[in-house]
């Protein structure tokens, strides 16, 4: 075994820097903010052609259904709509 030449093994890796993300990424499986500020929900509303859910619409849902509005709507988790 001493007669076999020793081959050098490179231990350095070439990592390419990822380009800086300029837009928020929101899919059904992934949410990534482009900055430390978090997701820009106003930009998402414009991008997907939605409208914010207004307090008047929430009250109308409550009046028409005779029930309390779902907690996700009350808490702002569902924050926009298309045809409400």
Kinemage of the C-alpha trace (Angstrom):
@kinemage 1
@onewidth
@group {chain A} dominant
@subgroup {mainchain}
@vectorlist {calphas} color= white
{ca unk a 1} P 0.000 0.000 0.000
{ca unk a 2} L 2.924 2.361 0.528
{ca unk a 3} L 3.647 2.271 -3.219
{ca unk a 4} L 0.305 3.832 -4.168
{ca unk a 5} L 0.314 7.593 -4.791
{ca unk a 6} L -1.631 9.728 -2.406
{ca unk a 7} L -4.291 11.855 -4.033
{ca unk a 8} L -5.260 15.187 -2.597
{ca unk a 9} L -8.843 15.621 -1.549
{ca unk a 10} L -10.260 19.088 -1.667
{ca unk a 11} L -12.067 20.063 1.506
{ca unk a 12} L -13.280 23.428 0.288
{ca unk a 13} L -16.733 23.788 -1.118
{ca unk a 14} L -17.894 26.377 -3.547
{ca unk a 15} L -21.128 27.816 -2.278
{ca unk a 16} L -22.928 30.245 -4.462
{ca unk a 17} L -24.653 33.054 -2.654
{ca unk a 18} L -28.379 33.030 -3.204
{ca unk a 19} L -29.728 36.156 -4.862
{ca unk a 20} L -31.484 38.478 -2.461
{ca unk a 21} L -35.219 37.835 -2.351
{ca unk a 22} L -37.185 40.925 -3.382
{ca unk a 23} L -40.755 39.598 -3.124
{ca unk a 24} L -42.616 37.755 -0.402
{ca unk a 25} L -43.263 34.122 -1.314
{ca unk a 26} L -46.682 32.837 -0.288
{ca unk a 27} L -47.891 29.447 -1.487
{ca unk a 28} L -50.087 26.766 0.024
{ca unk a 29} L -46.960 25.074 1.385
{ca unk a 30} L -44.438 27.865 1.977
{ca unk a 31} L -44.413 31.390 3.374
{ca unk a 32} L -41.216 33.463 3.233
{ca unk a 33} L -40.896 37.169 3.903
{ca unk a 34} L -38.421 39.143 1.843
{ca unk a 35} L -37.468 41.322 4.814
{ca unk a 36} L -37.319 41.239 8.586
{ca unk a 37} L -40.538 43.286 8.692
{ca unk a 38} L -42.601 40.219 7.739
{ca unk a 39} L -45.232 39.650 5.082
{ca unk a 40} L -46.691 42.721 3.374
{ca unk a 41} L -50.389 41.812 3.410
{ca unk a 42} L -51.436 44.899 1.442
{ca unk a 43} L -49.155 43.786 -1.388
{ca unk a 44} L -50.643 40.277 -1.256
{ca unk a 45} L -54.147 41.699 -1.504
{ca unk a 46} L -53.158 43.642 -4.635
{ca unk a 47} L -51.254 40.707 -6.154
{ca unk a 48} L -54.147 38.254 -5.840
{ca unk a 49} L -56.964 40.694 -6.623
{ca unk a 50} L -58.645 40.480 -3.232
{ca unk a 51} L -60.274 43.030 -0.965
{ca unk a 52} L -59.859 43.430 2.793
{ca unk a 53} L -62.754 42.168 4.916
{ca unk a 54} L -64.337 45.257 6.443
{ca unk a 55} L -65.956 45.532 9.876
{ca unk a 56} L -69.257 46.228 8.085
{ca unk a 57} L -69.040 42.902 6.238
{ca unk a 58} L -68.259 41.085 9.476
{ca unk a 59} L -71.284 42.673 11.129
{ca unk a 60} L -73.460 41.787 8.127
{ca unk a 61} L -72.373 38.139 8.317
{ca unk a 62} L -73.271 38.128 12.009
{ca unk a 63} L -76.665 39.763 11.385
{ca unk a 64} L -77.621 37.477 8.482
{ca unk a 65} L -76.496 34.239 10.099
{ca unk a 66} L -77.729 35.050 13.585
{ca unk a 67} L -74.509 33.505 14.900
{ca unk a 68} L -71.136 34.752 16.004
{ca unk a 69} L -68.685 35.147 13.111
{ca unk a 70} L -65.980 32.487 12.896
{ca unk a 71} L -63.056 33.262 15.182
{ca unk a 72} L -60.552 33.309 12.273
{ca unk a 73} L -62.486 36.200 10.717
{ca unk a 74} L -62.913 37.992 14.051
{ca unk a 75} L -59.180 37.702 14.820
{ca unk a 76} L -58.065 38.786 11.351
{ca unk a 77} L -56.544 35.448 10.337
{ca unk a 78} L -58.883 35.513 7.335
{ca unk a 79} L -58.227 39.097 6.314
{ca unk a 80} L -59.325 39.369 2.704
{ca unk a 81} L -62.006 38.132 0.323
{ca unk a 82} L -62.912 38.099 -3.348
{ca unk a 83} L -66.708 37.742 -3.503
{ca unk a 84} L -68.090 38.275 -0.029
